[in-house]
């Protein structure tokens, strides 16, 4: 890892969910502890890299669709370490005036984001915890870029499965819904144990060592996060099945272990 991005307070001994994901996507902003956990994950799920890429591709397709529907404000909560095809790049390719607020609590993710976004007035990175949405909504940089009287897209991609039941993930989503204007959108992807409960349980045990857990949920539990929103076609599906690009071949979608969906606030 390039030391230019590393804040001195970072604890490299404990794996970070953001840095493990970075490693699986082929990034180099990770430590030995992150690579060790990722290696264990690859033993449990040899296709973990493919699953991470599929989740990232879902994010890009969802952002394109939402921007194409006329939304020009995006809040990417649990954004992680920047990689190819970031939200502002995808959104601005459709809507050049799109504004994006990234939110993460990982020191490396925030430091790297600040370095690459420094010259982009249409973006910002907040160091905040998704478990406290009021802090996000009150941040001056959030208020500078996001006008809640207009439609906004809240992105919680591979984020809510890092929140335990005691931390009230449904309450997080409800708080965002309650401040959103009609026409706003919600994008969620989430680990599920519907098809392979043994595998997701093993993943959960591995993540007990990390900065956040990995809590898999059922289809019905994930669907409830969309209460009050109207799901767009094709609904809540395994991520490769959500509006695949032309020519994408999807075989055995259940092996991807993650459901994804996009919804609109009526």
Helices and strands as residue ranges (DSSP letters): G 3-5, H 17-24, H 32-44, H 48-68, E 73-77, H 87-94, E 99-104, H 107-117, E 123-127, H 133-138, H 140-145, E 153-157, G 160-162, G 165-167, H 169-179, E 185-191, H 197-207, H 219-223, G 224-226, E 230-231, E 237-238, G 239-241, G 253-256, E 258-264
